[in-house]
Amino acid sequence: MKKTFFKALAKANKKIFPSYSQQQLDLQKATNVQKAIIGWKLWVTKNSLD
């Protein structure tokens, strides 16, 4: 159940949040909001793969 929830959340994140890797965002120049979004997407992706 947990894995299914995170897979659905990962799909929603893909549609809602921007892809910073395609924009070639420099992490040193990223704002705190951008860093928070990156962290959120990383956490969701990690949990959806477990």
Phi, psi and omega in degrees: 000317181297317181295320179296319178298314182289329176294319177294320179294323178296321178294320178293320179298322181297326180276328186274310187267149180288158176265108182283339178289325177287334178274356182053051180288131175277121184297333178288336180258001182288146176282170179296327178293317178297320178295322178295319178295318178298316179297318178298312180296323178295315180296316179295316180297317179300316181287333179283340180270342182294000000 
